[in-house]
Amino acid sequence: MNISALFKRIKNSFRPQAELQDEVVIKFLHVLEHARAEELSCGDMFARLDEFVETEVQAKDAGKITPLVREHLDMCPDCCDEYEALLAVLENTIEK
């Protein structure tokens, strides 16, 4: 099934409407491909890092809860170093 057919099927399941033109669908897909959430700066990252690490220590998947933080850590060595240091401190201070 191509994208245009999928859009038509979804659209028709709600109520009958005029058929989408291919160029409208293509423009919409172009917008979706280039849509991106705002990236975090290192300052924003440090403000959220404590909560992110605490979530991970609690055995929750912090990367799924806050994917922008995980993405920033994967791309920024300085923030990743800070993350690893904080994680090590918390893991060593939590009672087991």
C-alpha positions, 0 to 999 in steps of 0.5 A: 500500500502506498502512502497516498492510498493510506491517507485516502483510507484513513480520510475516508474512514472519518467522513467523505471528502474531496480526494487529496491531490498527490502534490498535497500529500507529497508536501505533507510528507516533506514537512513530516520528514523535516519536522524535528523537535527543538534540540537541547543545548548543553545548558538545557541538558544539565538542567534535566540531567539529574532527573534523567539519571534518577529515572535510569537508576530506578530501572526505567527506560529514561531514553524512551521517556526523554528521547531528546536528552538521550539523543544529546548524550549520544552526540555530546561527549562533555554532557555524556561524561557528566552523565556517566559521572553522575550515574556512577555516584548515584549507583554507588550511593543507593542502598541495595 
